[in-house]
Amino acid sequence: MTRITHLASASTLTLALAAPMGVTILAPSPAQAFFGGFGRIVYDPRNHAENILSAARAMEQINNQITQLQNEAQMLINQARNLASLPHSSLAALQQNVERTRQLLAEAQNIAFDVQAIDRMFQEQYGGTAMAAPEAQLLADARARWENTVGGLQDAMRVQAGVVGNLDGQRAEMAALVGASQNAVGALQAAQAGNQLLALQSQQIADLVAVTAANGLAAALAEAERAAAAEQGRIQRERFLTPGAGYQPGSARMFNN
């Protein structure tokens, strides 16, 4: 009888303990308490979810900051590339070619590319021939004009030879500049390569102008010589055809008597 009573009491206690647990499963409270050997620990699901969201937001902000720093670092790298100077310079070679052509023009024979010298020379040698000029003066003027023409032709050929001699250096500089432009790492290097290519083109145009000027001078001297020779021929023909004083009779003695 006593055993049955103990079994009933145990069953009642089991049901009493199981009933709250069933209610807890169906309707969980905001916070659950766990009992351990060292104290009471409270677990709040809502607080736990908010903490997870806060950690996710913080992680997202950190990722955004890292991305921003990476973009700024790349921007600085690009700026450094854009500010990098071109390692190749064609200035010395271009100046050397221009100086060579200038020296050839400065060494022009008999007449330089100077307006005052041209005016003085034409006034002295191509201005006209006087009717009373002696034959020796006519010959000297004709020879001076011929020397000017030959000297102009020689100067034109020397300038042409100098310009042709510059072509090898220009070809090498063009290849170097095109290679530097293709291998440019930034905007500044590309711009500097382009500017040097324009300078090379300007130097080639200057050589072309020098050749044109030398050829024009030679042609002008040849035409001036022909014009002066025609005028001198006209003067000499008129002098030859102009009748002289003729024969003037005078007294003569045949014998010394």
Secondary structure, DSSP 8 states (H G I E B T S, - for coil): -HHHHHHHHHHHHHHHHHHHHHHHHHS--SSEEEE-SS-EEEE-HHHHHHHHHHHHHHHHHHHHHHHHHHHHHHHHHHHHHHH---S---HHHHHHHHHHHHHHHHT-SSS-S-HHHHHHHHHHHSS---TT--HHHHHHHHHHHHHHHHHHHHHHHHHHHHHHHHHHHHHHHHHHHHHHHHT--SHHHHHHHHHHHHHHHHHHHHHHHHHHHHHHHHHHHHHHHHHHHHHHHHHHHHHHHS-----------SS--
